[in-house]
Amino acid sequence: HVVFAPQADEMYPSGSPGGTVVVPRFVQGKSEDACRPHFFTGVATVCLKLFNLSKPDVVIFGQKDAMQCCVIGRMLEDLLL
């Protein structure tokens, strides 16, 4: 088994969160975003960074993460990944 666990300086070379983030506008004001307005921006940004570092063929999310899965799927589609 292999565990991919990048160091903070790999994920955030310019500091946290850095100057560029992914903002999934289609969820703004809905679901968890209404209570935690930057949550899905963080999810999308971190996942994109992890995908760019690891180049996965498959990504698996748990059932409780349905909205996160929608956000990631839409991001991948919109960014042609």
Summary of the structure (lengths in Angstrom):
residues: 81
radius of gyration: 13.1
end to end distance: 25.8
largest distance: 39.4
contacts: 160
relative contact order: 0.16
helix: 54%
strand: 0%
